[in-house]
Each structure stands twice: as C-alpha cells, then as structure tokens.
Amino acid sequence: MTRTKKPFIITRGKVIFDYSTIYCETPEKLLKSELFAQITERFIERIASRGNSLFAFLTEKLPSVERGSLPAYIANLFRLLTSHTAEEISSMNSDYDPILSEKEKLFELIEELYNFWRRFERFIYLEAPQRSKYATNSLHHAQFIKSNEEFRNLVLYVYRRVSENLIGKNPRVYRQLPAGANMGMLLERIEWPCPELYADLRDIPFIRLTLIEPPVILYPVSNKRKGRFEEIAHLSREMFSLKPEDWYCFPARVGDLTGFIYFHHDFISLALSMSNLFEIADYEDIEGKTPDIVLIFGVTGDGMPGGTVFYEDGTSNMLVGLVRHSEEVDYFGYFKKMTLTLHNIAMLKRNRLPLHGAMVCIKLKEGASANIIIVGDSGAGKSETIEALRTLADEHICEMVIIFDDMGSIGLDGDGRVVGYGTEIGAFVRLDDLQSGYAYEEIDRSIFMNPDKTNARLVMPITRYHHIVKGYPVHMVLYANNYEQVNEEVPAIEFFSDPEEAFSVFRNAARLAKGTTDEKGLVHTYFANPFGAPQRREDHEKIARAYFSRMFETGVRVGQIRTCLGIEGFEHEGPKAASMELFREIRRRCSPS
C-alpha cells in the first residue's frame, strides 16, 4: 500500500502540513502556496458568514472582484506589498487605489487574517525515505528544526513587511510570536513484524522526533474522561479499518514496555502532547520488534462493542486498545489512561502490582531520606501533595526525584526488597490544584489544555527515563485520603498496624470526586485504580495481598495521608499541610543515609 501524499490537511481547527511538499523559502512562494489560498478562503468565508465589517469593506472597495477570486486578489496585493510601499503600488497600477485608499481598514484586515492563522493549532512534519534511518541522524534533526524556524521567521517577515509597507512606518514593539508551527514531527516508516490482523498499520509512519514551540495552549473538545475501558474477547479487522494516509504512530516507552500508539490526524494535538509524558522509543526498539502495547486511537470501524475497549492478543503476545473516533474522546486522559491500562495488565502478567499514584525519592539536607509512594485515584491529592513538597525544597530538601506521578508498579529486586518503577517522564496535572504561580514557572516547557475551563490541565516533563526504570526501594506507602478533615483527633498521617487493615483501606479506596471524571460525591474505586485492576480483579487481588504481606514483613511503613483536597476551601492548604507532616515524618522516622 502506498501512502498518499497530502501537502496539508485542515481539520477541526488544526492545520497539518508536509513541509517537504509546500516548502517556501521566499515571501512570493508563501503567498502563492495553496495553503495560503486555503487559509485566506476560509477567513473570507468566516467574516462573510458573520457579517463582519471587513467583508463589507472588501465588497465595497472591490465590486468587480467575485467572492471566489478574493483569495487570489489578496495574495497578489500582499506580494506587491512585500517589496513596494502602498504609494509605489498606486503609481504603478491604479487598480489597487480603492482598497489602498483606506489603509487602516486594510491594516485591520491583515491583522485579522494573521490572527485567524494563529488561532489554528499548527503542525509541521517531514517524512524520511523508507529504510533510510534518516531520522536517527543528528544532522537531519538539525535540518528539521531549522526548517521549522525558517517557516516561522518567513511568516513573521511577510506579516511585518506587508504591514510596514502599507502603513509606511515601522512598529515600536516587535512581538516574537509563534507564527509558524506549534508542534512538529519528523516521520519515518520502519518495518516491524506486524501480524496480518493488523495489516492496515504497516504503512503508517513512526514519529522519530518531535518539536514544541512553547507556550502551547490547546482546546480539546472534552475536558473530562467518562466510563471504563472494557475488555473484549474477540477482535476483528473490521473494528479498526483505516486509511493509513490519515494516521501516524507515536512509539512510546511506557516504563520498560514499548507501546505503538497509532492515532488519526484529528487527534494530533493530543497525541503529540505525549512528547511531554512518554519517552520516544529508539529506532532499535521498533525495527523488527513486536511491541508490548498497541493503541489505535480514532477508529471508525464497525462491530466495536464500546467506545473504549482492549483485547489481549495471545498469538502475538500484544495488548491492543481501541478508541472510537468521536468528540467525546477528544481529551488527553483517554490517550494516557488507555495506554496505562494496557501497561497495568502487562505488569500483572509479570507478577508486579500496578499502582495508581505517585512516587518520590526525598533526601533532606540534614541527611534523612525516604522513597515514598502515595496511592490515589484522580483528584485524591497525590500529585498536589508532591508539588507542595517542592515549596520546602530550598529550605530543607537537597534532592527530590520523581519516579512516577500517576501510574507505576512495585516488584521485588534480587534481595527480595519491594521496589518501585514508573511509567512516564511527565505529569498530567490539574492547573487549579497547583501551588499559586507554579504553572507560570513551568510555562516554557508545558502544554496547557483548556486553561479557561473546570479541570484545566497541563502536561509537563518532570523526571528522566532512567529513574523510572531503575527500581527504587520503597520505604513508605500511603493512601491519599481527600475527604476526611484533619484535627486533633484525626492526624494528617496515620500508619496501619497489620496488612489486613491496610489492604482493606486501599481496596475500598474511598474518594471525594473532584470533577476530573463523570463521578460525583464520595465514591469507591477498587484499589483506586480503574485501569487494569478491576478488569483483572482475580489476578490483582492475589498479587496485591502478597505484596502487602511482603511490605509488612520487610518494614515498609503503610498508612494513609489526609490531603483534604476534596474539601471545599482546603484545595491548597490541605496538600500543603499534608506535605509538611510528611516532611516531619521523614525527619522523625528515617535514619540518615
């Protein structure tokens, strides 16, 4: 199958373009490009449908120009303005006098067209020849980055040059706005032993390098996740029939697993945001290798029994997830959580216990240290408590290493110790629950999602890959209790005296829902982990009991930490107080290393 080349795609507020087919090194080529014509045409349609005064201006000044010819007329005018002033153009061709006579209105049109372009989510890509290993070469990486910079600078130059030649003076303030692509990707088709059932995936290129121009602000259609990921007993090719030219693959390292995450171009902004969450797999992890996980996001095939399902392929030894194409799943949580559901099932098969929580290694300046896991479902306060610990860093903490911030697992090392492993190099956190100002400190590397809505989120890198796969000994495991008020009789941290008591609290996993999913009020989720644990409950129950017994046998302290995150008015003070108590607990009970 041959992948059909499309110079660009405009879909759902996104522009995705292949820079190799619309390469523009001069203003003239940019303004003559089909992409510029399409953007201008859509802009004119927009102002016309809204009855905007700019459209009235065009029709009044250009009565002889048909609406369908306006994009070409504007492109020609802009081409002249890149090299001549308005006065020079009038002296050469009086046909432009009517529209040039009202410079301020024309300038407003230029501004609005420029803003219209910038309101799109913009994605640039280059695809390497097959079997070239093009994308492994640092020289080609540099060329790809340079291509994006050149395109950005060219758009800025054309906008400024046209504006300056029209008005006749230079601006007093130059704003270096991201006028090119928000994100970019270098693609390469790589052969792997794809089973016949998944033959449609063979011609889909892999992402080998991504590029982000911060700050990136995205506005997905949905801002919360609904329902569960259900396991299906059979998988047919009809369920995920697809056109390879509309798809890409993000090859991710999910902990020590390899996941091929295939996505329809309508979801490109969410898919590329995974660059801040998962390490991109190496060429050697892909070529000739069968992945542990395959996620196919945005399928439109028939026969799927639900919108989000997964299947264990015993023949190829792959775990396969399917997400149906719909606006409802236009939320980053579906990418993240389906991937982690597949990871968790793989961990259970390896006799590891997956945990929905966060793990941090803390070393105090005075010498005490502890590796701590906080377990809790979405909105329980696990990430917020760790973020609150950061405020102590300058004064008391000399080192703080994040192992995982949402999903990890525990296993046993060669000495029989309980050790923790992570899955992600990044975090997907609620903007509202971060410490005041923290998000702005991270703005240069974060991806913001729906910052104007409830459950606003950001995706940001927080750790290095070698930390999440190393395996750190666990000293403390705490359940994040977000619904109980701390007082003189109810401590912020409480430890359990036997494994059965601890197992009961973690298994019951009570939580006051925060609006991050479709749940409301006080809810219970089996082991605070709807991602693999309830789907394989029998296996999980057996493995969890064994690990809880092992933790008590080896001196791992198991308890609960009351974050108060679900209690109105304590969204910030609750995690802060919990982090202070955790700091004191490390100080009291952990001997210097």
TAKAQUI-V98457 format. One record per backbone hydrogen bond with DSSP energy under -0.5 kcal/mol. NH is the residue of the N-H (numbers start at 1). CO is the residue of the C=O. Records with the same first field share a line. If there is no record, write none. Layout:
NH=CO / CO
This chain:
4=2
9=16
11=9 / 14
14=11
15=121
16=9
17=15 / 123
18=7
19=17 / 125
20=125
21=18
22=18
30=26
31=27
32=28
33=29 / 30
37=33
38=34
39=35
40=36
41=37
42=38
43=39
44=40
45=41
46=42
47=43
48=44
49=45
50=46
51=48
52=47
55=52
56=52
57=53
58=54
59=55
60=56
61=57
62=58
65=62
66=64
69=66
70=66 / 67
73=69
74=70
75=71
76=72
77=73
78=74
79=75
80=76
81=77
82=78
83=80
84=80
86=165
89=85
90=86
91=87
92=88
93=89
96=93
97=94
100=96
101=97
102=99
103=101
106=102
107=103
108=104
109=105
110=106
111=107
112=108
113=109
114=110
115=111
116=112
117=113
118=114
119=115
120=116 / 117
121=13
122=120
123=15
124=183
125=17
126=185
128=187
131=189
132=129
136=133
137=134
141=137
142=138
143=139
144=140
145=141
146=142
147=143
148=144
149=145
150=146
151=147
152=148
153=149
154=150
155=151
156=152
157=153
158=154
159=155
160=156
161=157
162=158
163=159
164=160
165=161
166=162
167=163
168=164
169=164
175=173
176=174
177=175
179=177
182=122
183=122
184=211
185=124
186=209
187=126 / 185
188=206
190=188
194=192
198=195
199=196
201=198
202=199
204=201
205=203
206=188
207=249
208=186 / 206
209=186
211=184
213=182
214=212
216=446
217=215
218=216 / 448
222=330
225=516
230=228 / 308
232=310
239=236
240=237
241=238
244=242
246=243
247=244
248=263
249=205
250=261
251=207 / 249
252=250 / 259
253=279
254=252 / 257
255=253 / 423
257=254
259=252
260=293
261=250 / 259
262=260 / 295
263=248
264=297
265=246
267=264
268=265
271=267
272=268
273=269
274=270 / 271
275=272
276=273
277=274
278=274
279=253
281=251
285=282
286=282 / 283
287=283
288=191
289=286
291=289
292=258
293=258
294=319
295=260
296=321
297=262 / 295
298=296 / 323
299=323
300=241
301=239
302=238
309=322
310=230
311=320
313=311 / 318
314=312
317=313
318=313
319=292
320=311 / 318
321=294
322=309
323=296
324=307
325=299
326=324
329=326
330=327
331=329
334=331
335=331
336=332
337=333
338=334
339=335
340=336
341=337
342=338
343=339
344=340
345=341
346=342
347=343
348=344
349=345
350=346 / 347
351=348
352=347
353=410
354=352
355=408
357=355 / 406
358=374
359=404
360=372
361=401
362=360 / 370
363=399
364=368
365=396
367=364
369=591
370=362
372=360 / 370
373=476
374=358
375=373 / 478
376=356
380=377
385=381
386=382
387=383
388=384
389=385
390=386 / 387
391=387 / 388
392=389
393=390
396=392
397=392 / 393
398=363
399=363
401=361
403=359
404=359
408=355
409=421
410=353
411=419
413=417
416=413
419=411 / 417
420=472
421=409
422=468
423=407
425=277
426=277
427=460
429=427 / 458
431=456
434=431
438=435
439=435
441=437
442=438
443=440
445=442
446=442
447=459
448=216 / 446
449=457
450=218
453=450
456=453
457=449
458=429
459=447
460=427 / 458
462=425
463=425
467=464
468=464
469=465
470=466
471=467
472=420
474=418
475=371
476=371
477=557
478=373
479=559
480=375
481=479 / 561
482=480
487=490
491=489
494=560
496=558
502=498
503=499
504=500
505=501
506=502
507=503
508=504
509=505
511=523
513=511 / 521
518=225
523=511 / 521
525=509
527=507
528=525
529=526
532=530
533=529
534=529
536=532
537=534
540=536
541=537
542=538
543=539
544=540
545=541
546=542
547=543
548=544
549=545
550=546
551=547
552=548
553=549
554=550
555=552
556=551
557=475
559=477
560=494
561=479
562=492
563=481 / 561
564=481
566=482
567=564
568=566
570=567
574=570
576=572
577=573
578=574
579=575
580=576
581=577
582=578
583=579
584=580
585=581
586=582
587=583
588=584
589=585
590=586
591=589
593=367
